Amino acid sequence: MVGMIQDPHRPPVLDMTPEGDFREPPRPLRGGSWLDRALLRLGGAAVLATAVAGGLVLAAVAALLLGLLIPVLVVAGLVGFVSLWWRVRRAGRAGTPAFIVVRR
């Protein structure tokens, strides 16, 4: 157990022989073959490419939703503007105030 780094979120693993002695943890592989190193680099590049592609997909979805909401915003603004304009115009012809604020 000497030299082991324990994860604080997991309990330690006690590996014992039937005689009651503790076994040493297996040593991590050193170096490895050229294929292991190549696959490690290829896997890292694949994870990076996946993260970049995911970010681009999220940006594209956000742009699409924004593109769909802009016409709704413009139409709602025009409806509100025309409604207020018509109310002010009608009130001006009748000689009454367009808006009345009631305070209590």
VMD Tcl script that draws the C-alpha trace (Angstrom):
set ca {
  {0.00 0.00 0.00}
  {3.04 2.25 0.06}
  {2.99 4.82 -2.71}
  {-0.67 4.41 -3.62}
  {-2.70 7.52 -4.25}
  {-6.22 7.11 -2.90}
  {-9.28 8.80 -4.37}
  {-10.99 10.69 -1.51}
  {-14.44 9.80 -2.88}
  {-13.92 6.03 -2.94}
  {-13.01 3.72 -0.08}
  {-9.64 2.00 -0.29}
  {-9.48 -1.46 -1.82}
  {-7.79 -4.02 0.44}
  {-6.47 -6.89 -1.65}
  {-5.43 -9.77 0.65}
  {-4.07 -13.21 0.02}
  {-5.72 -16.23 1.69}
  {-2.85 -16.20 4.21}
  {-3.76 -12.65 5.32}
  {-0.94 -10.75 3.64}
  {-1.60 -7.64 1.62}
  {-0.83 -7.66 -2.10}
  {0.96 -4.78 -3.72}
  {-1.06 -2.92 -6.35}
  {-0.02 -3.64 -9.92}
  {2.45 -1.18 -11.37}
  {1.18 1.02 -14.18}
  {2.49 0.18 -17.60}
  {5.55 2.18 -18.54}
  {6.10 3.29 -22.09}
  {4.00 0.78 -23.95}
  {4.28 -0.04 -27.60}
  {4.22 2.42 -30.46}
  {0.67 1.28 -31.23}
  {-0.50 2.18 -27.71}
  {1.02 5.65 -28.01}
  {-0.46 6.16 -31.49}
  {-3.92 5.06 -30.37}
  {-3.70 7.32 -27.32}
  {-2.93 10.33 -29.51}
  {-5.61 9.37 -32.02}
  {-8.17 8.98 -29.25}
  {-7.26 12.37 -27.81}
  {-7.65 14.00 -31.22}
  {-11.02 12.26 -31.67}
  {-12.26 13.55 -28.32}
  {-11.14 17.08 -29.21}
  {-12.83 16.88 -32.63}
  {-16.03 15.64 -30.97}
  {-16.02 18.55 -28.52}
  {-15.48 21.10 -31.32}
  {-18.21 19.54 -33.47}
  {-20.61 19.52 -30.52}
  {-19.94 23.20 -29.90}
  {-20.59 24.02 -33.55}
  {-23.85 22.06 -33.48}
  {-24.99 23.99 -30.39}
  {-24.09 27.30 -32.06}
  {-26.00 26.29 -35.21}
  {-29.09 25.33 -33.20}
  {-28.94 28.64 -31.31}
  {-28.66 30.58 -34.60}
  {-31.60 28.63 -36.05}
  {-33.80 29.36 -33.03}
  {-32.81 33.02 -33.12}
  {-33.65 33.14 -36.82}
  {-37.07 31.68 -36.10}
  {-37.78 34.07 -33.22}
  {-36.84 37.33 -34.98}
  {-39.91 37.33 -37.30}
  {-42.17 36.57 -34.32}
  {-40.64 39.51 -32.45}
  {-41.09 41.85 -35.42}
  {-44.73 40.85 -35.97}
  {-45.57 41.18 -32.26}
  {-43.90 44.61 -32.16}
  {-45.84 45.78 -35.20}
  {-49.15 44.55 -33.76}
  {-48.43 46.39 -30.51}
  {-47.38 49.56 -32.32}
  {-50.45 49.57 -34.57}
  {-52.72 48.95 -31.58}
  {-51.28 51.87 -29.64}
  {-51.22 54.12 -32.70}
  {-54.89 53.35 -33.44}
  {-55.85 54.06 -29.83}
  {-54.04 57.43 -29.80}
  {-55.56 58.37 -33.17}
  {-59.08 57.47 -32.03}
  {-58.65 59.34 -28.74}
  {-57.32 62.43 -30.57}
  {-60.43 62.58 -32.78}
  {-62.72 62.27 -29.76}
  {-60.77 64.87 -27.76}
  {-60.13 62.50 -24.84}
  {-56.80 61.43 -23.39}
  {-55.37 58.28 -24.96}
  {-54.09 56.83 -21.70}
  {-55.47 57.24 -18.21}
  {-53.38 56.35 -15.18}
  {-55.42 55.56 -12.09}
  {-53.62 56.09 -8.79}
  {-55.02 54.78 -5.57}
}
mol new
graphics top color blue
foreach p $ca { graphics top sphere $p radius 0.5 }
foreach p [lrange $ca 0 end-1] q [lrange $ca 1 end] { graphics top cylinder $p $q radius 0.2 }
display resetview
